[in-house]
Amino acid sequence: MSGTVKVTLVKSMIGRPEKHRKVLRGMGLTKLNRTVELENTPAIRGMINAVSHLVMAEEKIDETK
């Protein structure tokens, strides 16, 4: 796996378990509709899986190689 993943927070974290909130903060998502670009690693993939119902993710493959 190489490249990056663009992750956007599309649903509010209000009323969600603290574990989900911590995962979102760990990814840098604090406000609704905010987008962050993260490295495509197994750890980040696991974080996205944990809160998949709150975020939208799209893979961005590096074409410079």
PDBQT receptor file of N, H, CA, C and O in Angstrom, charges set to zero:
ATOM      1  N   MET A   1       0.836  -1.181   0.000  1.00  0.00    +0.000 N 
ATOM      2  CA  MET A   1       0.000   0.000   0.000  1.00  0.00    +0.000 C 
ATOM      3  C   MET A   1       0.879   1.242   0.000  1.00  0.00    +0.000 C 
ATOM      4  O   MET A   1       1.779   1.398   0.825  1.00  0.00    +0.000 OA
ATOM      5  N   SER A   2       0.593   2.097  -0.930  1.00  0.00    +0.000 N 
ATOM      6  H   SER A   2      -0.139   1.970  -1.600  1.00  0.00    +0.000 HD
ATOM      7  CA  SER A   2       1.331   3.352  -0.952  1.00  0.00    +0.000 C 
ATOM      8  C   SER A   2       0.353   4.464  -1.262  1.00  0.00    +0.000 C 
ATOM      9  O   SER A   2      -0.796   4.224  -1.633  1.00  0.00    +0.000 OA
ATOM     10  N   GLY A   3       0.821   5.656  -1.108  1.00  0.00    +0.000 N 
ATOM     11  H   GLY A   3       1.754   5.851  -0.807  1.00  0.00    +0.000 HD
ATOM     12  CA  GLY A   3      -0.042   6.797  -1.383  1.00  0.00    +0.000 C 
ATOM     13  C   GLY A   3      -0.659   7.352  -0.126  1.00  0.00    +0.000 C 
ATOM     14  O   GLY A   3      -0.180   7.124   0.985  1.00  0.00    +0.000 OA
ATOM     15  N   THR A   4      -1.733   8.086  -0.327  1.00  0.00    +0.000 N 
ATOM     16  H   THR A   4      -2.122   8.271  -1.229  1.00  0.00    +0.000 HD
ATOM     17  CA  THR A   4      -2.400   8.727   0.797  1.00  0.00    +0.000 C 
ATOM     18  C   THR A   4      -3.899   8.466   0.734  1.00  0.00    +0.000 C 
ATOM     19  O   THR A   4      -4.419   7.975  -0.268  1.00  0.00    +0.000 OA
ATOM     20  N   VAL A   5      -4.571   8.798   1.806  1.00  0.00    +0.000 N 
ATOM     21  H   VAL A   5      -4.148   9.197   2.620  1.00  0.00    +0.000 HD
ATOM     22  CA  VAL A   5      -6.015   8.655   1.901  1.00  0.00    +0.000 C 
ATOM     23  C   VAL A   5      -6.583   9.998   2.330  1.00  0.00    +0.000 C 
ATOM     24  O   VAL A   5      -6.119  10.591   3.304  1.00  0.00    +0.000 OA
ATOM     25  N   LYS A   6      -7.591  10.482   1.601  1.00  0.00    +0.000 N 
ATOM     26  H   LYS A   6      -7.968  10.000   0.810  1.00  0.00    +0.000 HD
ATOM     27  CA  LYS A   6      -8.291  11.699   1.998  1.00  0.00    +0.000 C 
ATOM     28  C   LYS A   6      -9.498  11.284   2.820  1.00  0.00    +0.000 C 
ATOM     29  O   LYS A   6     -10.350  10.532   2.346  1.00  0.00    +0.000 OA
ATOM     30  N   VAL A   7      -9.572  11.776   4.057  1.00  0.00    +0.000 N 
ATOM     31  H   VAL A   7      -8.880  12.387   4.441  1.00  0.00    +0.000 HD
ATOM     32  CA  VAL A   7     -10.648  11.407   4.970  1.00  0.00    +0.000 C 
ATOM     33  C   VAL A   7     -11.416  12.672   5.340  1.00  0.00    +0.000 C 
ATOM     34  O   VAL A   7     -10.824  13.671   5.747  1.00  0.00    +0.000 OA
ATOM     35  N   THR A   8     -12.746  12.620   5.193  1.00  0.00    +0.000 N 
ATOM     36  H   THR A   8     -13.227  11.808   4.862  1.00  0.00    +0.000 HD
ATOM     37  CA  THR A   8     -13.614  13.749   5.504  1.00  0.00    +0.000 C 
ATOM     38  C   THR A   8     -14.626  13.333   6.546  1.00  0.00    +0.000 C 
ATOM     39  O   THR A   8     -15.254  12.281   6.422  1.00  0.00    +0.000 OA
ATOM     40  N   LEU A   9     -14.794  14.156   7.584  1.00  0.00    +0.000 N 
ATOM     41  H   LEU A   9     -14.284  15.010   7.685  1.00  0.00    +0.000 HD
ATOM     42  CA  LEU A   9     -15.800  13.909   8.612  1.00  0.00    +0.000 C 
ATOM     43  C   LEU A   9     -17.153  14.362   8.073  1.00  0.00    +0.000 C 
ATOM     44  O   LEU A   9     -17.352  15.553   7.831  1.00  0.00    +0.000 OA
ATOM     45  N   VAL A  10     -18.094  13.423   7.882  1.00  0.00    +0.000 N 
ATOM     46  H   VAL A  10     -17.933  12.456   8.079  1.00  0.00    +0.000 HD
ATOM     47  CA  VAL A  10     -19.381  13.766   7.279  1.00  0.00    +0.000 C 
ATOM     48  C   VAL A  10     -20.536  13.688   8.267  1.00  0.00    +0.000 C 
ATOM     49  O   VAL A  10     -21.621  14.194   7.981  1.00  0.00    +0.000 OA
ATOM     50  N   LYS A  11     -20.327  13.063   9.426  1.00  0.00    +0.000 N 
ATOM     51  H   LYS A  11     -19.445  12.652   9.658  1.00  0.00    +0.000 HD
ATOM     52  CA  LYS A  11     -21.359  13.021  10.454  1.00  0.00    +0.000 C 
ATOM     53  C   LYS A  11     -20.761  13.493  11.765  1.00  0.00    +0.000 C 
ATOM     54  O   LYS A  11     -19.578  13.279  12.030  1.00  0.00    +0.000 OA
ATOM     55  N   SER A  12     -21.571  14.128  12.575  1.00  0.00    +0.000 N 
ATOM     56  H   SER A  12     -22.532  14.302  12.360  1.00  0.00    +0.000 HD
ATOM     57  CA  SER A  12     -21.112  14.708  13.831  1.00  0.00    +0.000 C 
ATOM     58  C   SER A  12     -20.704  13.638  14.829  1.00  0.00    +0.000 C 
ATOM     59  O   SER A  12     -21.243  12.532  14.828  1.00  0.00    +0.000 OA
ATOM     60  N   MET A  13     -19.740  13.981  15.686  1.00  0.00    +0.000 N 
ATOM     61  H   MET A  13     -19.302  14.880  15.687  1.00  0.00    +0.000 HD
ATOM     62  CA  MET A  13     -19.330  13.052  16.734  1.00  0.00    +0.000 C 
ATOM     63  C   MET A  13     -20.112  13.272  18.033  1.00  0.00    +0.000 C 
ATOM     64  O   MET A  13     -19.810  12.640  19.045  1.00  0.00    +0.000 OA
ATOM     65  N   ILE A  14     -21.107  14.154  18.017  1.00  0.00    +0.000 N 
ATOM     66  H   ILE A  14     -21.352  14.668  17.194  1.00  0.00    +0.000 HD
ATOM     67  CA  ILE A  14     -21.939  14.386  19.194  1.00  0.00    +0.000 C 
ATOM     68  C   ILE A  14     -22.735  13.117  19.500  1.00  0.00    +0.000 C 
ATOM     69  O   ILE A  14     -23.374  12.553  18.612  1.00  0.00    +0.000 OA
ATOM     70  N   GLY A  15     -22.697  12.683  20.724  1.00  0.00    +0.000 N 
ATOM     71  H   GLY A  15     -22.178  13.141  21.445  1.00  0.00    +0.000 HD
ATOM     72  CA  GLY A  15     -23.438  11.507  21.149  1.00  0.00    +0.000 C 
ATOM     73  C   GLY A  15     -22.751  10.196  20.823  1.00  0.00    +0.000 C 
ATOM     74  O   GLY A  15     -23.318   9.131  21.066  1.00  0.00    +0.000 OA
ATOM     75  N   ARG A  16     -21.552  10.244  20.283  1.00  0.00    +0.000 N 
ATOM     76  H   ARG A  16     -21.090  11.109  20.085  1.00  0.00    +0.000 HD
ATOM     77  CA  ARG A  16     -20.812   9.025  19.948  1.00  0.00    +0.000 C 
ATOM     78  C   ARG A  16     -19.958   8.601  21.136  1.00  0.00    +0.000 C 
ATOM     79  O   ARG A  16     -19.635   9.427  21.990  1.00  0.00    +0.000 OA
ATOM     80  N   PRO A  17     -19.590   7.328  21.201  1.00  0.00    +0.000 N 
ATOM     81  CA  PRO A  17     -18.739   6.863  22.298  1.00  0.00    +0.000 C 
ATOM     82  C   PRO A  17     -17.388   7.588  22.308  1.00  0.00    +0.000 C 
ATOM     83  O   PRO A  17     -16.893   8.033  21.273  1.00  0.00    +0.000 OA
ATOM     84  N   GLU A  18     -16.823   7.689  23.481  1.00  0.00    +0.000 N 
ATOM     85  H   GLU A  18     -17.225   7.328  24.322  1.00  0.00    +0.000 HD
ATOM     86  CA  GLU A  18     -15.544   8.388  23.646  1.00  0.00    +0.000 C 
ATOM     87  C   GLU A  18     -14.451   7.740  22.795  1.00  0.00    +0.000 C 
ATOM     88  O   GLU A  18     -13.557   8.432  22.309  1.00  0.00    +0.000 OA
ATOM     89  N   LYS A  19     -14.512   6.436  22.614  1.00  0.00    +0.000 N 
ATOM     90  H   LYS A  19     -15.239   5.873  23.009  1.00  0.00    +0.000 HD
ATOM     91  CA  LYS A  19     -13.518   5.736  21.799  1.00  0.00    +0.000 C 
ATOM     92  C   LYS A  19     -13.541   6.250  20.359  1.00  0.00    +0.000 C 
ATOM     93  O   LYS A  19     -12.485   6.444  19.757  1.00  0.00    +0.000 OA
ATOM     94  N   HIS A  20     -14.728   6.471  19.805  1.00  0.00    +0.000 N 
ATOM     95  H   HIS A  20     -15.586   6.313  20.294  1.00  0.00    +0.000 HD
ATOM     96  CA  HIS A  20     -14.843   6.996  18.444  1.00  0.00    +0.000 C 
ATOM     97  C   HIS A  20     -14.308   8.422  18.374  1.00  0.00    +0.000 C 
ATOM     98  O   HIS A  20     -13.633   8.791  17.413  1.00  0.00    +0.000 OA
ATOM     99  N   ARG A  21     -14.610   9.218  19.393  1.00  0.00    +0.000 N 
ATOM    100  H   ARG A  21     -15.158   8.917  20.174  1.00  0.00    +0.000 HD
ATOM    101  CA  ARG A  21     -14.129  10.606  19.422  1.00  0.00    +0.000 C 
ATOM    102  C   ARG A  21     -12.605  10.656  19.428  1.00  0.00    +0.000 C 
ATOM    103  O   ARG A  21     -12.000  11.479  18.741  1.00  0.00    +0.000 OA
ATOM    104  N   LYS A  22     -11.989   9.767  20.212  1.00  0.00    +0.000 N 
ATOM    105  H   LYS A  22     -12.481   9.098  20.770  1.00  0.00    +0.000 HD
ATOM    106  CA  LYS A  22     -10.530   9.738  20.292  1.00  0.00    +0.000 C 
ATOM    107  C   LYS A  22      -9.914   9.335  18.958  1.00  0.00    +0.000 C 
ATOM    108  O   LYS A  22      -8.879   9.873  18.566  1.00  0.00    +0.000 OA
ATOM    109  N   VAL A  23     -10.538   8.398  18.264  1.00  0.00    +0.000 N 
ATOM    110  H   VAL A  23     -11.379   7.960  18.584  1.00  0.00    +0.000 HD
ATOM    111  CA  VAL A  23     -10.041   7.982  16.958  1.00  0.00    +0.000 C 
ATOM    112  C   VAL A  23     -10.110   9.152  15.983  1.00  0.00    +0.000 C 
ATOM    113  O   VAL A  23      -9.158   9.401  15.244  1.00  0.00    +0.000 OA
ATOM    114  N   LEU A  24     -11.228   9.870  15.976  1.00  0.00    +0.000 N 
ATOM    115  H   LEU A  24     -12.002   9.667  16.577  1.00  0.00    +0.000 HD
ATOM    116  CA  LEU A  24     -11.375  11.014  15.072  1.00  0.00    +0.000 C 
ATOM    117  C   LEU A  24     -10.362  12.106  15.390  1.00  0.00    +0.000 C 
ATOM    118  O   LEU A  24      -9.768  12.682  14.479  1.00  0.00    +0.000 OA
ATOM    119  N   ARG A  25     -10.163  12.392  16.658  1.00  0.00    +0.000 N 
ATOM    120  H   ARG A  25     -10.646  11.924  17.398  1.00  0.00    +0.000 HD
ATOM    121  CA  ARG A  25      -9.173  13.415  17.047  1.00  0.00    +0.000 C 
ATOM    122  C   ARG A  25      -7.766  12.968  16.666  1.00  0.00    +0.000 C 
ATOM    123  O   ARG A  25      -6.935  13.783  16.265  1.00  0.00    +0.000 OA
ATOM    124  N   GLY A  26      -7.504  11.669  16.793  1.00  0.00    +0.000 N 
ATOM    125  H   GLY A  26      -8.179  11.007  17.119  1.00  0.00    +0.000 HD
ATOM    126  CA  GLY A  26      -6.199  11.124  16.420  1.00  0.00    +0.000 C 
ATOM    127  C   GLY A  26      -5.900  11.279  14.940  1.00  0.00    +0.000 C 
ATOM    128  O   GLY A  26      -4.742  11.393  14.538  1.00  0.00    +0.000 OA
ATOM    129  N   MET A  27      -6.952  11.281  14.134  1.00  0.00    +0.000 N 
ATOM    130  H   MET A  27      -7.893  11.188  14.461  1.00  0.00    +0.000 HD
ATOM    131  CA  MET A  27      -6.783  11.487  12.695  1.00  0.00    +0.000 C 
ATOM    132  C   MET A  27      -6.762  12.967  12.338  1.00  0.00    +0.000 C 
ATOM    133  O   MET A  27      -6.481  13.322  11.193  1.00  0.00    +0.000 OA
ATOM    134  N   GLY A  28      -7.054  13.831  13.301  1.00  0.00    +0.000 N 
ATOM    135  H   GLY A  28      -7.281  13.542  14.231  1.00  0.00    +0.000 HD
ATOM    136  CA  GLY A  28      -7.038  15.277  13.043  1.00  0.00    +0.000 C 
ATOM    137  C   GLY A  28      -8.379  15.822  12.604  1.00  0.00    +0.000 C 
ATOM    138  O   GLY A  28      -8.450  16.936  12.086  1.00  0.00    +0.000 OA
ATOM    139  N   LEU A  29      -9.446  15.061  12.800  1.00  0.00    +0.000 N 
ATOM    140  H   LEU A  29      -9.389  14.156  13.222  1.00  0.00    +0.000 HD
ATOM    141  CA  LEU A  29     -10.783  15.508  12.409  1.00  0.00    +0.000 C 
ATOM    142  C   LEU A  29     -11.516  16.033  13.636  1.00  0.00    +0.000 C 
ATOM    143  O   LEU A  29     -11.882  15.260  14.522  1.00  0.00    +0.000 OA
ATOM    144  N   THR A  30     -11.730  17.339  13.690  1.00  0.00    +0.000 N 
ATOM    145  H   THR A  30     -11.433  17.966  12.971  1.00  0.00    +0.000 HD
ATOM    146  CA  THR A  30     -12.377  17.941  14.848  1.00  0.00    +0.000 C 
ATOM    147  C   THR A  30     -13.684  18.641  14.493  1.00  0.00    +0.000 C 
ATOM    148  O   THR A  30     -14.540  18.824  15.359  1.00  0.00    +0.000 OA
ATOM    149  N   LYS A  31     -13.847  19.032  13.235  1.00  0.00    +0.000 N 
ATOM    150  H   LYS A  31     -13.152  18.883  12.532  1.00  0.00    +0.000 HD
ATOM    151  CA  LYS A  31     -15.056  19.745  12.828  1.00  0.00    +0.000 C 
ATOM    152  C   LYS A  31     -15.692  19.048  11.644  1.00  0.00    +0.000 C 
ATOM    153  O   LYS A  31     -15.014  18.378  10.865  1.00  0.00    +0.000 OA
ATOM    154  N   LEU A  32     -16.983  19.207  11.517  1.00  0.00    +0.000 N 
ATOM    155  H   LEU A  32     -17.534  19.751  12.150  1.00  0.00    +0.000 HD
ATOM    156  CA  LEU A  32     -17.743  18.611  10.427  1.00  0.00    +0.000 C 
ATOM    157  C   LEU A  32     -17.249  19.135   9.081  1.00  0.00    +0.000 C 
ATOM    158  O   LEU A  32     -16.921  20.315   8.952  1.00  0.00    +0.000 OA
ATOM    159  N   ASN A  33     -17.197  18.263   8.089  1.00  0.00    +0.000 N 
ATOM    160  H   ASN A  33     -17.463  17.305   8.194  1.00  0.00    +0.000 HD
ATOM    161  CA  ASN A  33     -16.764  18.564   6.719  1.00  0.00    +0.000 C 
ATOM    162  C   ASN A  33     -15.297  18.940   6.605  1.00  0.00    +0.000 C 
ATOM    163  O   ASN A  33     -14.878  19.467   5.575  1.00  0.00    +0.000 OA
ATOM    164  N   ARG A  34     -14.521  18.686   7.621  1.00  0.00    +0.000 N 
ATOM    165  H   ARG A  34     -14.861  18.258   8.458  1.00  0.00    +0.000 HD
ATOM    166  CA  ARG A  34     -13.081  18.928   7.544  1.00  0.00    +0.000 C 
ATOM    167  C   ARG A  34     -12.415  17.721   6.888  1.00  0.00    +0.000 C 
ATOM    168  O   ARG A  34     -12.770  16.578   7.178  1.00  0.00    +0.000 OA
ATOM    169  N   THR A  35     -11.463  17.972   6.013  1.00  0.00    +0.000 N 
ATOM    170  H   THR A  35     -11.175  18.900   5.777  1.00  0.00    +0.000 HD
ATOM    171  CA  THR A  35     -10.761  16.909   5.293  1.00  0.00    +0.000 C 
ATOM    172  C   THR A  35      -9.290  16.920   5.667  1.00  0.00    +0.000 C 
ATOM    173  O   THR A  35      -8.661  17.975   5.743  1.00  0.00    +0.000 OA
ATOM    174  N   VAL A  36      -8.751  15.729   5.899  1.00  0.00    +0.000 N 
ATOM    175  H   VAL A  36      -9.262  14.872   5.837  1.00  0.00    +0.000 HD
ATOM    176  CA  VAL A  36      -7.324  15.578   6.160  1.00  0.00    +0.000 C 
ATOM    177  C   VAL A  36      -6.766  14.538   5.200  1.00  0.00    +0.000 C 
ATOM    178  O   VAL A  36      -7.477  13.630   4.768  1.00  0.00    +0.000 OA
ATOM    179  N   GLU A  37      -5.504  14.679   4.875  1.00  0.00    +0.000 N 
ATOM    180  H   GLU A  37      -4.927  15.416   5.226  1.00  0.00    +0.000 HD
ATOM    181  CA  GLU A  37      -4.835  13.725   4.001  1.00  0.00    +0.000 C 
ATOM    182  C   GLU A  37      -3.826  12.970   4.854  1.00  0.00    +0.000 C 
ATOM    183  O   GLU A  37      -2.907  13.567   5.415  1.00  0.00    +0.000 OA
ATOM    184  N   LEU A  38      -4.001  11.658   4.947  1.00  0.00    +0.000 N 
ATOM    185  H   LEU A  38      -4.748  11.174   4.491  1.00  0.00    +0.000 HD
ATOM    186  CA  LEU A  38      -3.172  10.820   5.807  1.00  0.00    +0.000 C 
ATOM    187  C   LEU A  38      -2.449   9.775   4.980  1.00  0.00    +0.000 C 
ATOM    188  O   LEU A  38      -2.886   9.421   3.885  1.00  0.00    +0.000 OA
ATOM    189  N   GLU A  39      -1.329   9.278   5.518  1.00  0.00    +0.000 N 
ATOM    190  H   GLU A  39      -0.974   9.566   6.407  1.00  0.00    +0.000 HD
ATOM    191  CA  GLU A  39      -0.586   8.221   4.861  1.00  0.00    +0.000 C 
ATOM    192  C   GLU A  39      -1.406   6.940   4.859  1.00  0.00    +0.000 C 
ATOM    193  O   GLU A  39      -2.112   6.660   5.828  1.00  0.00    +0.000 OA
ATOM    194  N   ASN A  40      -1.328   6.179   3.815  1.00  0.00    +0.000 N 
ATOM    195  H   ASN A  40      -0.754   6.407   3.028  1.00  0.00    +0.000 HD
ATOM    196  CA  ASN A  40      -2.088   4.946   3.689  1.00  0.00    +0.000 C 
ATOM    197  C   ASN A  40      -1.320   3.801   4.364  1.00  0.00    +0.000 C 
ATOM    198  O   ASN A  40      -0.554   3.085   3.719  1.00  0.00    +0.000 OA
ATOM    199  N   THR A  41      -1.542   3.646   5.672  1.00  0.00    +0.000 N 
ATOM    200  H   THR A  41      -2.164   4.228   6.196  1.00  0.00    +0.000 HD
ATOM    201  CA  THR A  41      -0.890   2.583   6.444  1.00  0.00    +0.000 C 
ATOM    202  C   THR A  41      -1.960   1.690   7.059  1.00  0.00    +0.000 C 
ATOM    203  O   THR A  41      -3.122   2.091   7.141  1.00  0.00    +0.000 OA
ATOM    204  N   PRO A  42      -1.593   0.497   7.489  1.00  0.00    +0.000 N 
ATOM    205  CA  PRO A  42      -2.564  -0.383   8.148  1.00  0.00    +0.000 C 
ATOM    206  C   PRO A  42      -3.192   0.247   9.393  1.00  0.00    +0.000 C 
ATOM    207  O   PRO A  42      -4.367   0.014   9.677  1.00  0.00    +0.000 OA
ATOM    208  N   ALA A  43      -2.429   1.033  10.129  1.00  0.00    +0.000 N 
ATOM    209  H   ALA A  43      -1.474   1.223   9.899  1.00  0.00    +0.000 HD
ATOM    210  CA  ALA A  43      -2.953   1.681  11.332  1.00  0.00    +0.000 C 
ATOM    211  C   ALA A  43      -4.049   2.691  10.971  1.00  0.00    +0.000 C 
ATOM    212  O   ALA A  43      -5.096   2.728  11.617  1.00  0.00    +0.000 OA
ATOM    213  N   ILE A  44      -3.811   3.492   9.960  1.00  0.00    +0.000 N 
ATOM    214  H   ILE A  44      -2.961   3.462   9.436  1.00  0.00    +0.000 HD
ATOM    215  CA  ILE A  44      -4.804   4.473   9.520  1.00  0.00    +0.000 C 
ATOM    216  C   ILE A  44      -6.026   3.766   8.961  1.00  0.00    +0.000 C 
ATOM    217  O   ILE A  44      -7.154   4.196   9.202  1.00  0.00    +0.000 OA
ATOM    218  N   ARG A  45      -5.814   2.673   8.210  1.00  0.00    +0.000 N 
ATOM    219  H   ARG A  45      -4.898   2.324   8.015  1.00  0.00    +0.000 HD
ATOM    220  CA  ARG A  45      -6.939   1.898   7.681  1.00  0.00    +0.000 C 
ATOM    221  C   ARG A  45      -7.811   1.367   8.815  1.00  0.00    +0.000 C 
ATOM    222  O   ARG A  45      -9.037   1.357   8.701  1.00  0.00    +0.000 OA
ATOM    223  N   GLY A  46      -7.188   0.925   9.909  1.00  0.00    +0.000 N 
ATOM    224  H   GLY A  46      -6.192   0.933  10.001  1.00  0.00    +0.000 HD
ATOM    225  CA  GLY A  46      -7.940   0.438  11.063  1.00  0.00    +0.000 C 
ATOM    226  C   GLY A  46      -8.753   1.544  11.711  1.00  0.00    +0.000 C 
ATOM    227  O   GLY A  46      -9.886   1.324  12.138  1.00  0.00    +0.000 OA
ATOM    228  N   MET A  47      -8.165   2.744  11.785  1.00  0.00    +0.000 N 
ATOM    229  H   MET A  47      -7.244   2.923  11.439  1.00  0.00    +0.000 HD
ATOM    230  CA  MET A  47      -8.882   3.883  12.357  1.00  0.00    +0.000 C 
ATOM    231  C   MET A  47     -10.090   4.238  11.487  1.00  0.00    +0.000 C 
ATOM    232  O   MET A  47     -11.168   4.532  12.005  1.00  0.00    +0.000 OA
ATOM    233  N   ILE A  48      -9.910   4.211  10.181  1.00  0.00    +0.000 N 
ATOM    234  H   ILE A  48      -9.035   3.972   9.760  1.00  0.00    +0.000 HD
ATOM    235  CA  ILE A  48     -11.013   4.514   9.269  1.00  0.00    +0.000 C 
ATOM    236  C   ILE A  48     -12.110   3.467   9.414  1.00  0.00    +0.000 C 
ATOM    237  O   ILE A  48     -13.294   3.805   9.411  1.00  0.00    +0.000 OA
ATOM    238  N   ASN A  49     -11.726   2.201   9.541  1.00  0.00    +0.000 N 
ATOM    239  H   ASN A  49     -10.764   1.927   9.544  1.00  0.00    +0.000 HD
ATOM    240  CA  ASN A  49     -12.712   1.127   9.731  1.00  0.00    +0.000 C 
ATOM    241  C   ASN A  49     -13.515   1.321  11.005  1.00  0.00    +0.000 C 
ATOM    242  O   ASN A  49     -14.716   1.051  11.027  1.00  0.00    +0.000 OA
ATOM    243  N   ALA A  50     -12.871   1.785  12.064  1.00  0.00    +0.000 N 
ATOM    244  H   ALA A  50     -11.895   2.005  12.047  1.00  0.00    +0.000 HD
ATOM    245  CA  ALA A  50     -13.536   1.947  13.359  1.00  0.00    +0.000 C 
ATOM    246  C   ALA A  50     -14.620   3.014  13.321  1.00  0.00    +0.000 C 
ATOM    247  O   ALA A  50     -15.614   2.916  14.040  1.00  0.00    +0.000 OA
ATOM    248  N   VAL A  51     -14.436   4.021  12.494  1.00  0.00    +0.000 N 
ATOM    249  H   VAL A  51     -13.629   4.101  11.910  1.00  0.00    +0.000 HD
ATOM    250  CA  VAL A  51     -15.414   5.120  12.422  1.00  0.00    +0.000 C 
ATOM    251  C   VAL A  51     -15.943   5.299  11.005  1.00  0.00    +0.000 C 
ATOM    252  O   VAL A  51     -16.250   6.417  10.591  1.00  0.00    +0.000 OA
ATOM    253  N   SER A  52     -16.050   4.208  10.266  1.00  0.00    +0.000 N 
ATOM    254  H   SER A  52     -15.801   3.300  10.603  1.00  0.00    +0.000 HD
ATOM    255  CA  SER A  52     -16.456   4.273   8.859  1.00  0.00    +0.000 C 
ATOM    256  C   SER A  52     -17.848   4.865   8.670  1.00  0.00    +0.000 C 
ATOM    257  O   SER A  52     -18.151   5.401   7.604  1.00  0.00    +0.000 OA
ATOM    258  N   HIS A  53     -18.699   4.774   9.695  1.00  0.00    +0.000 N 
ATOM    259  H   HIS A  53     -18.452   4.339  10.561  1.00  0.00    +0.000 HD
ATOM    260  CA  HIS A  53     -20.046   5.317   9.612  1.00  0.00    +0.000 C 
ATOM    261  C   HIS A  53     -20.073   6.838   9.796  1.00  0.00    +0.000 C 
ATOM    262  O   HIS A  53     -21.114   7.467   9.605  1.00  0.00    +0.000 OA
ATOM    263  N   LEU A  54     -18.928   7.430  10.168  1.00  0.00    +0.000 N 
ATOM    264  H   LEU A  54     -18.083   6.919  10.323  1.00  0.00    +0.000 HD
ATOM    265  CA  LEU A  54     -18.859   8.876  10.396  1.00  0.00    +0.000 C 
ATOM    266  C   LEU A  54     -18.017   9.607   9.346  1.00  0.00    +0.000 C 
ATOM    267  O   LEU A  54     -18.105  10.829   9.222  1.00  0.00    +0.000 OA
ATOM    268  N   VAL A  55     -17.211   8.871   8.599  1.00  0.00    +0.000 N 
ATOM    269  H   VAL A  55     -17.140   7.878   8.699  1.00  0.00    +0.000 HD
ATOM    270  CA  VAL A  55     -16.276   9.501   7.670  1.00  0.00    +0.000 C 
ATOM    271  C   VAL A  55     -16.470   8.990   6.250  1.00  0.00    +0.000 C 
ATOM    272  O   VAL A  55     -17.086   7.949   6.019  1.00  0.00    +0.000 OA
ATOM    273  N   MET A  56     -15.928   9.752   5.308  1.00  0.00    +0.000 N 
ATOM    274  H   MET A  56     -15.428  10.597   5.496  1.00  0.00    +0.000 HD
ATOM    275  CA  MET A  56     -15.860   9.331   3.916  1.00  0.00    +0.000 C 
ATOM    276  C   MET A  56     -14.382   9.337   3.537  1.00  0.00    +0.000 C 
ATOM    277  O   MET A  56     -13.691  10.340   3.719  1.00  0.00    +0.000 OA
ATOM    278  N   ALA A  57     -13.907   8.218   3.011  1.00  0.00    +0.000 N 
ATOM    279  H   ALA A  57     -14.468   7.404   2.863  1.00  0.00    +0.000 HD
ATOM    280  CA  ALA A  57     -12.488   8.099   2.674  1.00  0.00    +0.000 C 
ATOM    281  C   ALA A  57     -12.330   7.784   1.195  1.00  0.00    +0.000 C 
ATOM    282  O   ALA A  57     -13.087   7.001   0.622  1.00  0.00    +0.000 OA
ATOM    283  N   GLU A  58     -11.331   8.412   0.596  1.00  0.00    +0.000 N 
ATOM    284  H   GLU A  58     -10.717   9.049   1.062  1.00  0.00    +0.000 HD
ATOM    285  CA  GLU A  58     -11.007   8.090  -0.790  1.00  0.00    +0.000 C 
ATOM    286  C   GLU A  58      -9.501   7.950  -0.923  1.00  0.00    +0.000 C 
ATOM    287  O   GLU A  58      -8.734   8.780  -0.435  1.00  0.00    +0.000 OA
ATOM    288  N   GLU A  59      -9.095   6.883  -1.594  1.00  0.00    +0.000 N 
ATOM    289  H   GLU A  59      -9.718   6.209  -1.991  1.00  0.00    +0.000 HD
ATOM    290  CA  GLU A  59      -7.682   6.585  -1.752  1.00  0.00    +0.000 C 
ATOM    291  C   GLU A  59      -7.093   7.432  -2.862  1.00  0.00    +0.000 C 
ATOM    292  O   GLU A  59      -7.700   7.627  -3.915  1.00  0.00    +0.000 OA
ATOM    293  N   LYS A  60      -5.905   7.925  -2.602  1.00  0.00    +0.000 N 
ATOM    294  H   LYS A  60      -5.412   7.767  -1.746  1.00  0.00    +0.000 HD
ATOM    295  CA  LYS A  60      -5.202   8.755  -3.581  1.00  0.00    +0.000 C 
ATOM    296  C   LYS A  60      -3.851   8.084  -3.834  1.00  0.00    +0.000 C 
ATOM    297  O   LYS A  60      -3.012   8.021  -2.935  1.00  0.00    +0.000 OA
ATOM    298  N   ILE A  61      -3.643   7.592  -5.036  1.00  0.00    +0.000 N 
ATOM    299  H   ILE A  61      -4.324   7.644  -5.766  1.00  0.00    +0.000 HD
ATOM    300  CA  ILE A  61      -2.433   6.858  -5.354  1.00  0.00    +0.000 C 
ATOM    301  C   ILE A  61      -1.400   7.811  -5.955  1.00  0.00    +0.000 C 
ATOM    302  O   ILE A  61      -1.717   8.621  -6.826  1.00  0.00    +0.000 OA
ATOM    303  N   ASP A  62      -0.157   7.699  -5.473  1.00  0.00    +0.000 N 
ATOM    304  H   ASP A  62       0.101   7.041  -4.765  1.00  0.00    +0.000 HD
ATOM    305  CA  ASP A  62       0.932   8.528  -6.016  1.00  0.00    +0.000 C 
ATOM    306  C   ASP A  62       1.269   8.063  -7.421  1.00  0.00    +0.000 C 
ATOM    307  O   ASP A  62       1.565   6.887  -7.637  1.00  0.00    +0.000 OA
ATOM    308  N   GLU A  63       1.226   8.976  -8.370  1.00  0.00    +0.000 N 
ATOM    309  H   GLU A  63       0.985   9.930  -8.195  1.00  0.00    +0.000 HD
ATOM    310  CA  GLU A  63       1.531   8.643  -9.751  1.00  0.00    +0.000 C 
ATOM    311  C   GLU A  63       2.909   9.146 -10.160  1.00  0.00    +0.000 C 
ATOM    312  O   GLU A  63       3.246   9.121 -11.344  1.00  0.00    +0.000 OA
ATOM    313  N   THR A  64       3.712   9.603  -9.200  1.00  0.00    +0.000 N 
ATOM    314  H   THR A  64       3.439   9.624  -8.238  1.00  0.00    +0.000 HD
ATOM    315  CA  THR A  64       5.031  10.159  -9.519  1.00  0.00    +0.000 C 
ATOM    316  C   THR A  64       6.087   9.089  -9.667  1.00  0.00    +0.000 C 
ATOM    317  O   THR A  64       7.196   9.383 -10.113  1.00  0.00    +0.000 OA
ATOM    318  N   LYS A  65       5.775   7.850  -9.305  1.00  0.00    +0.000 N 
ATOM    319  H   LYS A  65       4.874   7.612  -8.943  1.00  0.00    +0.000 HD
ATOM    320  CA  LYS A  65       6.777   6.772  -9.355  1.00  0.00    +0.000 C 
ATOM    321  C   LYS A  65       6.890   6.185 -10.733  1.00  0.00    +0.000 C 
ATOM    322  O   LYS A  65       7.684   5.270 -10.952  1.00  0.00    +0.000 OA
TER     323      LYS A  65
